[in-house]
Amino acid sequence: MACLKGNKTRDKRKVDFSVCVSTYNSAKTLRVCLDSIFQQTVKPTEVLVCDGGSTDGTLEILKEYPVKVVATDVRGVGSARNVLAFAASEKMIAWIDSDVAIPINWLELREEIHQEHPEVDCLSNAGRYVNTTEANEISKIPISSEIVLKQHNEISHGTLTIKRELYQKVGGYDPLFEWGEDWDLKTRLLRIGAGIYWTETCLSYHMRSEKFVKSRVGQYILLHDLEPRKFILAGNFLCFLFKYGLWYVRSNPRHLVTFLLRLWLLYSLLEIAILPRLALISLSLAVIANLLGCKLHHKRLRVGFLLEQVLKAVGEHRNLLRSIVYRWKHRKTKL
Protein backbone atom coordinates (compact mmCIF):
# COMPACT_ATOMS: atom_id res chain seq x y z
CA MET A 1 0.00 0.00 0.00
CA ALA A 2 1.28 3.46 -0.89
CA CYS A 3 0.18 6.90 0.17
CA LEU A 4 0.40 10.10 -1.85
CA LYS A 5 0.10 13.36 0.07
CA GLY A 6 0.50 16.01 -2.56
CA ASN A 7 4.30 15.83 -2.55
CA LYS A 8 5.69 19.02 -4.06
CA THR A 9 9.02 17.45 -5.06
CA ARG A 10 7.49 15.85 -8.10
CA ASP A 11 9.23 14.37 -11.11
CA LYS A 12 9.42 17.16 -13.66
CA ARG A 13 8.56 14.80 -16.49
CA LYS A 14 4.98 15.57 -17.34
CA VAL A 15 2.44 12.78 -17.76
CA ASP A 16 0.12 13.66 -20.62
CA PHE A 17 -3.28 12.05 -21.02
CA SER A 18 -5.45 11.12 -23.94
CA VAL A 19 -8.96 11.21 -22.45
CA CYS A 20 -11.15 8.67 -24.23
CA VAL A 21 -14.94 8.72 -24.00
CA SER A 22 -17.29 6.17 -25.54
CA THR A 23 -20.89 7.31 -26.03
CA TYR A 24 -24.24 5.89 -27.00
CA ASN A 25 -27.45 7.84 -26.50
CA SER A 26 -25.76 9.81 -23.71
CA ALA A 27 -27.54 13.14 -24.17
CA LYS A 28 -28.80 13.24 -20.57
CA THR A 29 -25.35 13.03 -19.00
CA LEU A 30 -22.85 14.00 -21.71
CA ARG A 31 -22.66 17.75 -21.05
CA VAL A 32 -21.90 17.22 -17.38
CA CYS A 33 -19.30 14.60 -18.27
CA LEU A 34 -17.52 16.81 -20.81
CA ASP A 35 -17.77 19.92 -18.62
CA SER A 36 -16.01 18.03 -15.83
CA ILE A 37 -13.23 17.01 -18.25
CA PHE A 38 -12.63 20.47 -19.69
CA GLN A 39 -12.66 22.19 -16.29
CA GLN A 40 -9.75 20.08 -15.00
CA THR A 41 -6.86 21.84 -13.27
CA VAL A 42 -4.53 19.75 -15.46
CA LYS A 43 -5.77 19.78 -19.04
CA PRO A 44 -5.71 16.63 -21.17
CA THR A 45 -3.69 16.71 -24.37
CA GLU A 46 -6.76 15.54 -26.31
CA VAL A 47 -10.31 14.35 -25.74
CA LEU A 48 -11.35 11.59 -28.11
CA VAL A 49 -14.91 10.32 -28.51
CA CYS A 50 -16.25 7.19 -30.18
CA ASP A 51 -20.01 6.94 -30.63
CA GLY A 52 -22.07 3.81 -31.09
CA GLY A 53 -24.68 5.27 -33.44
CA SER A 54 -26.61 7.56 -31.09
CA THR A 55 -30.06 8.83 -32.06
CA ASP A 56 -30.87 11.07 -29.07
CA GLY A 57 -28.87 14.19 -29.86
CA THR A 58 -25.54 12.99 -28.51
CA LEU A 59 -23.71 13.88 -31.73
CA GLU A 60 -25.17 17.40 -31.72
CA ILE A 61 -23.91 17.93 -28.15
CA LEU A 62 -20.42 16.80 -29.15
CA LYS A 63 -20.28 19.63 -31.68
CA GLU A 64 -20.37 22.10 -28.78
CA TYR A 65 -17.01 20.88 -27.40
CA PRO A 66 -13.43 20.76 -28.72
CA VAL A 67 -13.40 16.97 -28.93
CA LYS A 68 -12.20 14.74 -31.72
CA VAL A 69 -14.91 12.30 -32.79
CA VAL A 70 -12.96 9.34 -34.17
CA ALA A 71 -15.97 7.19 -35.17
CA THR A 72 -19.76 7.40 -35.01
CA ASP A 73 -21.08 3.88 -35.55
CA VAL A 74 -19.02 1.46 -33.48
CA ARG A 75 -21.13 -1.11 -31.64
CA GLY A 76 -20.06 -2.29 -28.22
CA VAL A 77 -18.07 -0.57 -25.49
CA GLY A 78 -15.06 -2.82 -25.94
CA SER A 79 -14.86 -2.20 -29.68
CA ALA A 80 -15.28 1.55 -29.12
CA ARG A 81 -12.42 1.59 -26.61
CA ASN A 82 -10.19 -0.30 -29.03
CA VAL A 83 -10.86 2.35 -31.67
CA LEU A 84 -10.12 5.11 -29.16
CA ALA A 85 -6.88 3.50 -27.97
CA PHE A 86 -5.69 3.17 -31.55
CA ALA A 87 -6.42 6.86 -32.17
CA ALA A 88 -4.83 8.07 -28.89
CA SER A 89 -1.49 9.86 -29.21
CA GLU A 90 -0.33 9.92 -25.57
CA LYS A 91 1.33 7.19 -23.53
CA MET A 92 -1.38 7.37 -20.88
CA ILE A 93 -5.07 6.77 -21.57
CA ALA A 94 -7.83 7.99 -19.27
CA TRP A 95 -11.14 6.24 -19.82
CA ILE A 96 -14.10 8.38 -18.75
CA ASP A 97 -17.55 6.90 -19.32
CA SER A 98 -20.11 9.31 -20.74
CA ASP A 99 -22.32 8.90 -17.65
CA VAL A 100 -19.48 9.81 -15.27
CA ALA A 101 -18.26 13.19 -13.99
CA ILE A 102 -14.80 13.61 -12.50
CA PRO A 103 -13.72 16.07 -9.76
CA ILE A 104 -11.92 19.17 -10.95
CA ASN A 105 -8.49 17.92 -9.80
CA TRP A 106 -8.93 14.28 -10.88
CA LEU A 107 -6.39 14.43 -13.74
CA GLU A 108 -3.96 16.42 -11.60
CA LEU A 109 -3.97 13.72 -8.95
CA ARG A 110 -3.64 10.99 -11.57
CA GLU A 111 -0.64 12.80 -13.02
CA GLU A 112 1.04 12.91 -9.59
CA ILE A 113 0.31 9.25 -8.95
CA HIS A 114 1.74 8.02 -12.24
CA GLN A 115 4.78 10.28 -11.85
CA GLU A 116 5.63 9.11 -8.36
CA HIS A 117 4.62 5.48 -8.76
CA PRO A 118 5.85 4.08 -12.09
CA GLU A 119 4.83 0.61 -10.92
CA VAL A 120 1.18 1.65 -11.34
CA ASP A 121 0.26 0.43 -14.82
CA CYS A 122 -3.48 0.64 -14.38
CA LEU A 123 -5.39 2.64 -11.77
CA SER A 124 -9.10 2.74 -11.07
CA ASN A 125 -11.09 4.25 -8.25
CA ALA A 126 -14.23 4.02 -6.20
CA GLY A 127 -17.34 5.71 -7.51
CA ARG A 128 -20.32 7.41 -5.99
CA TYR A 129 -23.82 7.33 -7.48
CA VAL A 130 -25.49 10.73 -7.80
CA ASN A 131 -28.08 12.39 -10.00
CA THR A 132 -27.01 14.59 -12.90
CA THR A 133 -27.61 17.88 -11.08
CA GLU A 134 -25.53 16.86 -8.10
CA ALA A 135 -22.75 15.54 -10.33
CA ASN A 136 -22.57 18.90 -12.09
CA GLU A 137 -22.17 20.70 -8.76
CA ILE A 138 -19.78 18.46 -6.84
CA SER A 139 -17.48 17.82 -9.79
CA LYS A 140 -16.38 21.46 -9.43
CA ILE A 141 -15.11 20.77 -5.90
CA PRO A 142 -11.52 19.48 -5.52
CA ILE A 143 -11.09 16.21 -3.68
CA SER A 144 -8.40 15.50 -1.09
CA SER A 145 -4.86 15.15 -2.39
CA GLU A 146 -4.12 12.48 0.20
CA ILE A 147 -4.42 9.39 -1.97
CA VAL A 148 -4.03 5.86 -0.63
CA LEU A 149 -3.12 3.25 -3.25
CA LYS A 150 -3.42 -0.47 -2.85
CA GLN A 151 -2.61 -3.27 -5.25
CA HIS A 152 -5.83 -4.86 -6.36
CA ASN A 153 -7.24 -7.46 -8.71
CA GLU A 154 -10.32 -5.46 -9.70
CA ILE A 155 -10.78 -2.73 -12.31
CA SER A 156 -13.54 -0.13 -12.50
CA HIS A 157 -13.74 0.92 -16.14
CA GLY A 158 -16.01 3.92 -15.61
CA THR A 159 -12.91 5.97 -14.75
CA LEU A 160 -9.56 4.39 -15.37
CA THR A 161 -6.03 5.40 -16.30
CA ILE A 162 -3.87 2.84 -18.08
CA LYS A 163 -0.58 2.84 -19.97
CA ARG A 164 -1.38 2.66 -23.67
CA GLU A 165 1.59 0.38 -24.34
CA LEU A 166 0.31 -2.11 -21.77
CA TYR A 167 -3.22 -1.95 -23.17
CA GLN A 168 -1.92 -2.75 -26.64
CA LYS A 169 0.35 -5.50 -25.31
CA VAL A 170 -2.59 -7.53 -24.03
CA GLY A 171 -4.58 -6.91 -27.22
CA GLY A 172 -7.16 -4.45 -25.92
CA TYR A 173 -10.75 -5.53 -25.44
CA ASP A 174 -11.95 -8.80 -26.94
CA PRO A 175 -15.02 -8.03 -29.14
CA LEU A 176 -16.36 -11.49 -28.34
CA PHE A 177 -17.58 -10.18 -25.00
CA GLU A 178 -20.69 -8.05 -25.35
CA TRP A 179 -20.78 -7.77 -21.56
CA GLY A 180 -17.89 -8.38 -19.21
CA GLU A 181 -15.26 -7.12 -21.63
CA ASP A 182 -13.71 -5.23 -18.71
CA TRP A 183 -13.40 -8.44 -16.69
CA ASP A 184 -11.71 -10.12 -19.63
CA LEU A 185 -9.20 -7.29 -20.01
CA LYS A 186 -8.44 -7.42 -16.30
CA THR A 187 -7.87 -11.17 -16.56
CA ARG A 188 -5.26 -10.71 -19.28
CA LEU A 189 -3.56 -7.89 -17.38
CA LEU A 190 -3.27 -10.10 -14.31
CA ARG A 191 -1.83 -12.92 -16.36
CA ILE A 192 1.13 -10.79 -17.46
CA GLY A 193 1.73 -9.42 -13.97
CA ALA A 194 0.59 -5.85 -14.63
CA GLY A 195 0.56 -3.39 -11.74
CA ILE A 196 -3.18 -3.00 -11.14
CA TYR A 197 -4.00 -0.55 -8.37
CA TRP A 198 -7.11 0.84 -6.72
CA THR A 199 -7.88 3.91 -4.63
CA GLU A 200 -10.93 4.63 -2.54
CA THR A 201 -10.00 8.29 -2.14
CA CYS A 202 -9.88 9.55 -5.75
CA LEU A 203 -13.59 9.41 -6.46
CA SER A 204 -15.67 9.78 -9.58
CA TYR A 205 -19.39 10.47 -9.83
CA HIS A 206 -21.63 8.06 -11.71
CA MET A 207 -24.83 9.70 -12.90
CA ARG A 208 -27.99 7.68 -12.39
CA SER A 209 -31.71 8.27 -12.12
CA GLU A 210 -33.09 9.81 -8.95
CA LYS A 211 -34.92 6.56 -8.24
CA PHE A 212 -31.65 4.64 -8.38
CA VAL A 213 -29.79 7.10 -6.17
CA LYS A 214 -32.47 7.06 -3.47
CA SER A 215 -32.83 3.28 -3.53
CA ARG A 216 -31.72 1.35 -0.50
CA VAL A 217 -29.76 -0.90 -2.84
CA GLY A 218 -27.12 1.82 -3.11
CA GLN A 219 -24.09 0.57 -4.98
CA TYR A 220 -25.74 -2.48 -6.52
CA ILE A 221 -27.41 -2.37 -9.92
CA LEU A 222 -31.18 -2.62 -9.81
CA LEU A 223 -33.21 -4.79 -12.16
CA HIS A 224 -35.33 -1.86 -13.32
CA ASP A 225 -32.15 0.08 -14.17
CA LEU A 226 -30.63 -2.70 -16.25
CA GLU A 227 -32.33 -4.31 -19.25
CA PRO A 228 -32.94 -8.09 -18.97
CA ARG A 229 -30.99 -8.48 -22.23
CA LYS A 230 -27.89 -7.25 -20.46
CA PHE A 231 -28.24 -9.93 -17.79
CA ILE A 232 -28.33 -12.48 -20.58
CA LEU A 233 -25.16 -10.98 -22.05
CA ALA A 234 -23.58 -11.19 -18.59
CA GLY A 235 -24.04 -14.97 -18.48
CA ASN A 236 -20.56 -15.55 -19.83
CA PHE A 237 -18.69 -17.94 -17.54
CA LEU A 238 -18.49 -20.50 -20.35
CA CYS A 239 -16.98 -17.86 -22.62
CA PHE A 240 -14.17 -17.34 -20.11
CA LEU A 241 -13.75 -21.08 -19.63
CA PHE A 242 -13.70 -21.58 -23.40
CA LYS A 243 -11.01 -18.92 -23.73
CA TYR A 244 -8.75 -19.58 -20.72
CA GLY A 245 -9.44 -23.20 -19.79
CA LEU A 246 -8.93 -24.55 -16.28
CA TRP A 247 -6.60 -21.67 -15.41
CA TYR A 248 -9.67 -19.46 -15.16
CA VAL A 249 -11.40 -21.88 -12.78
CA ARG A 250 -8.38 -21.93 -10.49
CA SER A 251 -7.98 -18.15 -10.56
CA ASN A 252 -11.65 -17.35 -10.10
CA PRO A 253 -13.50 -20.18 -8.32
CA ARG A 254 -16.30 -17.84 -7.22
CA HIS A 255 -17.38 -17.35 -10.83
CA LEU A 256 -17.59 -21.13 -11.20
CA VAL A 257 -19.80 -21.40 -8.11
CA THR A 258 -22.25 -18.73 -9.32
CA PHE A 259 -22.32 -20.42 -12.73
CA LEU A 260 -23.27 -23.78 -11.19
CA LEU A 261 -25.88 -22.16 -8.96
CA ARG A 262 -27.56 -20.38 -11.87
CA LEU A 263 -27.66 -23.56 -13.97
CA TRP A 264 -29.18 -25.47 -11.03
CA LEU A 265 -31.89 -22.82 -10.75
CA LEU A 266 -32.72 -22.80 -14.47
CA TYR A 267 -32.76 -26.57 -14.91
CA SER A 268 -34.93 -27.02 -11.82
CA LEU A 269 -37.48 -24.66 -13.37
CA LEU A 270 -37.39 -26.52 -16.67
CA GLU A 271 -37.80 -29.91 -14.97
CA ILE A 272 -41.11 -28.94 -13.36
CA ALA A 273 -43.04 -29.95 -16.49
CA ILE A 274 -41.39 -33.41 -16.48
CA LEU A 275 -40.85 -34.37 -12.85
CA PRO A 276 -42.87 -31.81 -10.87
CA ARG A 277 -42.42 -33.27 -7.37
CA LEU A 278 -38.68 -33.85 -7.67
CA ALA A 279 -38.21 -30.56 -9.51
CA LEU A 280 -39.95 -28.59 -6.76
CA ILE A 281 -37.61 -30.03 -4.15
CA SER A 282 -34.62 -29.26 -6.34
CA LEU A 283 -35.95 -25.77 -7.06
CA SER A 284 -36.44 -25.04 -3.36
CA LEU A 285 -32.87 -26.07 -2.61
CA ALA A 286 -31.59 -24.07 -5.60
CA VAL A 287 -33.41 -20.95 -4.40
CA ILE A 288 -31.94 -21.30 -0.90
CA ALA A 289 -28.43 -21.91 -2.28
CA ASN A 290 -28.61 -18.93 -4.64
CA LEU A 291 -29.90 -16.59 -1.93
CA LEU A 292 -27.16 -17.79 0.40
CA GLY A 293 -24.60 -17.10 -2.33
CA CYS A 294 -26.10 -13.64 -2.79
CA LYS A 295 -25.86 -12.98 0.94
CA LEU A 296 -22.23 -14.03 1.07
CA HIS A 297 -21.23 -12.04 -2.01
CA HIS A 298 -23.34 -8.88 -1.67
CA LYS A 299 -23.52 -8.92 2.15
CA ARG A 300 -27.34 -8.89 2.02
CA LEU A 301 -30.30 -10.68 0.46
CA ARG A 302 -31.77 -9.58 -2.87
CA VAL A 303 -34.82 -11.44 -4.18
CA GLY A 304 -34.21 -9.95 -7.63
CA PHE A 305 -30.94 -11.89 -7.67
CA LEU A 306 -32.91 -15.04 -8.51
CA LEU A 307 -34.29 -13.55 -11.72
CA GLU A 308 -30.84 -12.25 -12.60
CA GLN A 309 -29.42 -15.74 -12.18
CA VAL A 310 -32.10 -17.30 -14.41
CA LEU A 311 -31.45 -14.75 -17.14
CA LYS A 312 -27.70 -15.30 -16.87
CA ALA A 313 -28.23 -19.07 -17.09
CA VAL A 314 -30.13 -18.55 -20.35
CA GLY A 315 -27.28 -16.32 -21.44
CA GLU A 316 -24.69 -19.03 -20.73
CA HIS A 317 -26.21 -21.17 -23.48
CA ARG A 318 -26.64 -18.29 -25.89
CA ASN A 319 -23.13 -16.93 -25.30
CA LEU A 320 -21.47 -20.33 -25.56
CA LEU A 321 -23.02 -20.83 -28.98
CA ARG A 322 -21.96 -17.33 -30.01
CA SER A 323 -18.45 -18.00 -28.71
CA ILE A 324 -18.14 -21.17 -30.79
CA VAL A 325 -19.36 -19.43 -33.93
CA TYR A 326 -17.17 -16.39 -33.28
CA ARG A 327 -14.03 -18.44 -32.66
CA TRP A 328 -14.69 -20.50 -35.76
CA LYS A 329 -15.01 -17.42 -37.92
CA HIS A 330 -11.85 -15.87 -36.42
CA ARG A 331 -9.82 -19.08 -36.00
CA LYS A 332 -7.01 -17.66 -38.15
CA THR A 333 -7.02 -14.24 -36.46
CA LYS A 334 -5.05 -13.63 -33.26
CA LEU A 335 -7.12 -11.49 -30.86
Wavefront OBJ file of the C-alpha trace (Angstrom):
o trace
v 0.000 0.000 0.000
v 1.275 3.458 -0.892
v 0.180 6.902 0.174
v 0.403 10.098 -1.854
v 0.097 13.362 0.070
v 0.497 16.006 -2.560
v 4.298 15.830 -2.546
v 5.685 19.025 -4.056
v 9.024 17.449 -5.056
v 7.491 15.851 -8.104
v 9.231 14.369 -11.114
v 9.418 17.165 -13.663
v 8.556 14.800 -16.490
v 4.979 15.565 -17.344
v 2.442 12.780 -17.761
v 0.116 13.657 -20.624
v -3.278 12.050 -21.024
v -5.451 11.118 -23.938
v -8.956 11.208 -22.455
v -11.152 8.666 -24.234
v -14.941 8.718 -23.998
v -17.292 6.165 -25.540
v -20.889 7.310 -26.030
v -24.235 5.887 -27.002
v -27.454 7.842 -26.501
v -25.762 9.812 -23.710
v -27.539 13.140 -24.172
v -28.803 13.239 -20.570
v -25.348 13.035 -18.996
v -22.854 13.995 -21.712
v -22.657 17.746 -21.055
v -21.904 17.224 -17.379
v -19.304 14.604 -18.267
v -17.519 16.811 -20.806
v -17.767 19.920 -18.621
v -16.010 18.026 -15.835
v -13.233 17.006 -18.247
v -12.630 20.467 -19.693
v -12.661 22.191 -16.291
v -9.747 20.080 -15.004
v -6.856 21.835 -13.274
v -4.532 19.750 -15.460
v -5.774 19.779 -19.038
v -5.713 16.627 -21.166
v -3.695 16.705 -24.374
v -6.755 15.539 -26.307
v -10.305 14.351 -25.741
v -11.353 11.587 -28.109
v -14.911 10.319 -28.513
v -16.250 7.192 -30.184
v -20.014 6.937 -30.625
v -22.073 3.810 -31.093
v -24.681 5.274 -33.445
v -26.614 7.555 -31.089
v -30.062 8.825 -32.059
v -30.868 11.065 -29.073
v -28.873 14.192 -29.860
v -25.536 12.986 -28.507
v -23.707 13.881 -31.728
v -25.173 17.395 -31.716
v -23.915 17.930 -28.146
v -20.423 16.796 -29.146
v -20.277 19.628 -31.683
v -20.371 22.103 -28.782
v -17.011 20.880 -27.402
v -13.427 20.764 -28.725
v -13.401 16.975 -28.928
v -12.199 14.742 -31.725
v -14.912 12.299 -32.790
v -12.960 9.336 -34.167
v -15.965 7.189 -35.172
v -19.762 7.404 -35.005
v -21.082 3.885 -35.545
v -19.020 1.458 -33.481
v -21.125 -1.106 -31.644
v -20.057 -2.291 -28.218
v -18.067 -0.567 -25.485
v -15.059 -2.818 -25.938
v -14.865 -2.201 -29.679
v -15.277 1.548 -29.117
v -12.422 1.590 -26.612
v -10.187 -0.298 -29.028
v -10.863 2.351 -31.671
v -10.121 5.112 -29.163
v -6.882 3.501 -27.969
v -5.688 3.167 -31.552
v -6.422 6.862 -32.166
v -4.831 8.068 -28.888
v -1.491 9.860 -29.207
v -0.326 9.924 -25.567
v 1.330 7.188 -23.526
v -1.382 7.366 -20.876
v -5.069 6.773 -21.572
v -7.825 7.987 -19.266
v -11.144 6.242 -19.822
v -14.095 8.376 -18.752
v -17.548 6.900 -19.320
v -20.114 9.305 -20.742
v -22.316 8.904 -17.649
v -19.478 9.813 -15.273
v -18.259 13.194 -13.992
v -14.795 13.611 -12.504
v -13.719 16.066 -9.760
v -11.922 19.175 -10.951
v -8.488 17.918 -9.804
v -8.927 14.277 -10.882
v -6.393 14.431 -13.736
v -3.962 16.424 -11.601
v -3.974 13.717 -8.948
v -3.635 10.992 -11.569
v -0.640 12.798 -13.024
v 1.041 12.910 -9.594
v 0.314 9.247 -8.948
v 1.742 8.025 -12.243
v 4.784 10.281 -11.852
v 5.634 9.110 -8.361
v 4.618 5.478 -8.765
v 5.852 4.081 -12.091
v 4.827 0.611 -10.922
v 1.177 1.655 -11.345
v 0.261 0.427 -14.824
v -3.482 0.645 -14.376
v -5.395 2.641 -11.768
v -9.098 2.741 -11.072
v -11.089 4.250 -8.245
v -14.230 4.017 -6.203
v -17.342 5.707 -7.508
v -20.325 7.412 -5.993
v -23.825 7.330 -7.476
v -25.485 10.731 -7.797
v -28.077 12.386 -10.004
v -27.015 14.593 -12.895
v -27.614 17.881 -11.082
v -25.527 16.865 -8.095
v -22.750 15.537 -10.331
v -22.573 18.900 -12.087
v -22.175 20.697 -8.756
v -19.783 18.465 -6.843
v -17.481 17.820 -9.794
v -16.378 21.464 -9.426
v -15.115 20.770 -5.899
v -11.519 19.478 -5.515
v -11.092 16.210 -3.677
v -8.397 15.495 -1.093
v -4.857 15.155 -2.389
v -4.124 12.476 0.200
v -4.415 9.387 -1.969
v -4.033 5.860 -0.631
v -3.123 3.251 -3.247
v -3.419 -0.474 -2.851
v -2.607 -3.270 -5.246
v -5.829 -4.862 -6.358
v -7.241 -7.457 -8.707
v -10.318 -5.455 -9.701
v -10.781 -2.733 -12.309
v -13.537 -0.133 -12.502
v -13.745 0.919 -16.141
v -16.006 3.924 -15.614
v -12.907 5.967 -14.752
v -9.562 4.390 -15.374
v -6.033 5.402 -16.303
v -3.875 2.839 -18.082
v -0.585 2.841 -19.970
v -1.379 2.661 -23.674
v 1.592 0.384 -24.343
v 0.307 -2.112 -21.772
v -3.225 -1.948 -23.173
v -1.915 -2.750 -26.645
v 0.352 -5.496 -25.313
v -2.594 -7.528 -24.030
v -4.580 -6.905 -27.224
v -7.163 -4.446 -25.922
v -10.753 -5.531 -25.438
v -11.952 -8.804 -26.943
v -15.016 -8.032 -29.137
v -16.357 -11.493 -28.339
v -17.583 -10.180 -24.997
v -20.694 -8.047 -25.348
v -20.780 -7.771 -21.560
v -17.888 -8.380 -19.206
v -15.256 -7.121 -21.632
v -13.713 -5.227 -18.710
v -13.400 -8.444 -16.692
v -11.708 -10.124 -19.634
v -9.198 -7.288 -20.013
v -8.444 -7.424 -16.304
v -7.872 -11.171 -16.558
v -5.262 -10.711 -19.282
v -3.562 -7.894 -17.383
v -3.269 -10.096 -14.307
v -1.828 -12.916 -16.359
v 1.134 -10.792 -17.464
v 1.728 -9.417 -13.971
v 0.587 -5.850 -14.633
v 0.557 -3.393 -11.744
v -3.178 -2.995 -11.140
v -4.004 -0.552 -8.369
v -7.111 0.842 -6.719
v -7.878 3.909 -4.629
v -10.930 4.627 -2.535
v -10.004 8.291 -2.142
v -9.878 9.546 -5.748
v -13.590 9.412 -6.462
v -15.669 9.782 -9.584
v -19.387 10.473 -9.831
v -21.630 8.062 -11.714
v -24.827 9.702 -12.903
v -27.989 7.679 -12.390
v -31.714 8.272 -12.123
v -33.092 9.814 -8.947
v -34.916 6.561 -8.241
v -31.650 4.638 -8.382
v -29.793 7.099 -6.169
v -32.473 7.057 -3.471
v -32.827 3.282 -3.533
v -31.721 1.350 -0.501
v -29.759 -0.895 -2.842
v -27.124 1.820 -3.107
v -24.092 0.574 -4.978
v -25.740 -2.482 -6.518
v -27.407 -2.368 -9.923
v -31.177 -2.623 -9.813
v -33.208 -4.789 -12.160
v -35.326 -1.857 -13.324
v -32.152 0.079 -14.172
v -30.627 -2.697 -16.252
v -32.330 -4.313 -19.250
v -32.944 -8.087 -18.974
v -30.990 -8.479 -22.232
v -27.886 -7.245 -20.455
v -28.239 -9.928 -17.786
v -28.326 -12.477 -20.582
v -25.158 -10.985 -22.051
v -23.584 -11.187 -18.586
v -24.040 -14.967 -18.481
v -20.558 -15.549 -19.828
v -18.686 -17.942 -17.537
v -18.490 -20.499 -20.345
v -16.978 -17.863 -22.625
v -14.172 -17.338 -20.114
v -13.750 -21.082 -19.631
v -13.703 -21.580 -23.405
v -11.012 -18.917 -23.734
v -8.754 -19.583 -20.723
v -9.436 -23.201 -19.794
v -8.934 -24.547 -16.278
v -6.595 -21.668 -15.408
v -9.668 -19.459 -15.161
v -11.402 -21.876 -12.777
v -8.378 -21.928 -10.486
v -7.978 -18.154 -10.562
v -11.652 -17.346 -10.099
v -13.500 -20.184 -8.316
v -16.304 -17.836 -7.224
v -17.380 -17.352 -10.833
v -17.592 -21.135 -11.196
v -19.795 -21.401 -8.110
v -22.250 -18.727 -9.317
v -22.317 -20.421 -12.726
v -23.265 -23.784 -11.192
v -25.882 -22.158 -8.961
v -27.558 -20.381 -11.868
v -27.659 -23.563 -13.974
v -29.175 -25.471 -11.033
v -31.894 -22.817 -10.749
v -32.720 -22.799 -14.468
v -32.760 -26.566 -14.909
v -34.930 -27.017 -11.816
v -37.479 -24.664 -13.370
v -37.391 -26.517 -16.673
v -37.804 -29.912 -14.972
v -41.114 -28.937 -13.361
v -43.041 -29.950 -16.488
v -41.391 -33.414 -16.484
v -40.853 -34.374 -12.846
v -42.872 -31.810 -10.868
v -42.418 -33.267 -7.372
v -38.675 -33.850 -7.666
v -38.211 -30.561 -9.511
v -39.955 -28.590 -6.759
v -37.610 -30.026 -4.152
v -34.616 -29.261 -6.345
v -35.953 -25.766 -7.058
v -36.439 -25.039 -3.361
v -32.869 -26.071 -2.614
v -31.591 -24.070 -5.600
v -33.415 -20.951 -4.395
v -31.940 -21.301 -0.900
v -28.429 -21.914 -2.277
v -28.606 -18.929 -4.641
v -29.899 -16.590 -1.934
v -27.161 -17.786 0.395
v -24.601 -17.096 -2.325
v -26.096 -13.643 -2.789
v -25.864 -12.975 0.936
v -22.227 -14.031 1.065
v -21.226 -12.043 -2.006
v -23.342 -8.881 -1.674
v -23.524 -8.921 2.145
v -27.340 -8.887 2.016
v -30.295 -10.683 0.462
v -31.771 -9.580 -2.870
v -34.817 -11.439 -4.179
v -34.205 -9.955 -7.628
v -30.939 -11.893 -7.675
v -32.909 -15.039 -8.510
v -34.291 -13.551 -11.723
v -30.838 -12.249 -12.605
v -29.422 -15.744 -12.184
v -32.099 -17.298 -14.408
v -31.447 -14.751 -17.145
v -27.703 -15.296 -16.869
v -28.231 -19.069 -17.086
v -30.128 -18.550 -20.346
v -27.277 -16.319 -21.439
v -24.693 -19.030 -20.733
v -26.206 -21.173 -23.485
v -26.636 -18.286 -25.893
v -23.134 -16.928 -25.296
v -21.471 -20.332 -25.559
v -23.020 -20.830 -28.985
v -21.961 -17.334 -30.011
v -18.450 -17.999 -28.708
v -18.141 -21.175 -30.786
v -19.356 -19.426 -33.926
v -17.167 -16.386 -33.282
v -14.025 -18.439 -32.659
v -14.685 -20.500 -35.758
v -15.010 -17.420 -37.923
v -11.855 -15.866 -36.421
v -9.817 -19.077 -36.005
v -7.012 -17.658 -38.150
v -7.017 -14.245 -36.457
v -5.055 -13.631 -33.261
v -7.120 -11.490 -30.864
l 1 2 3 4 5 6 7 8 9 10 11 12 13 14 15 16 17 18 19 20 21 22 23 24 25 26 27 28 29 30 31 32 33 34 35 36 37 38 39 40 41 42 43 44 45 46 47 48 49 50 51 52 53 54 55 56 57 58 59 60 61 62 63 64 65 66 67 68 69 70 71 72 73 74 75 76 77 78 79 80 81 82 83 84 85 86 87 88 89 90 91 92 93 94 95 96 97 98 99 100 101 102 103 104 105 106 107 108 109 110 111 112 113 114 115 116 117 118 119 120 121 122 123 124 125 126 127 128 129 130 131 132 133 134 135 136 137 138 139 140 141 142 143 144 145 146 147 148 149 150 151 152 153 154 155 156 157 158 159 160 161 162 163 164 165 166 167 168 169 170 171 172 173 174 175 176 177 178 179 180 181 182 183 184 185 186 187 188 189 190 191 192 193 194 195 196 197 198 199 200 201 202 203 204 205 206 207 208 209 210 211 212 213 214 215 216 217 218 219 220 221 222 223 224 225 226 227 228 229 230 231 232 233 234 235 236 237 238 239 240 241 242 243 244 245 246 247 248 249 250 251 252 253 254 255 256 257 258 259 260 261 262 263 264 265 266 267 268 269 270 271 272 273 274 275 276 277 278 279 280 281 282 283 284 285 286 287 288 289 290 291 292 293 294 295 296 297 298 299 300 301 302 303 304 305 306 307 308 309 310 311 312 313 314 315 316 317 318 319 320 321 322 323 324 325 326 327 328 329 330 331 332 333 334 335
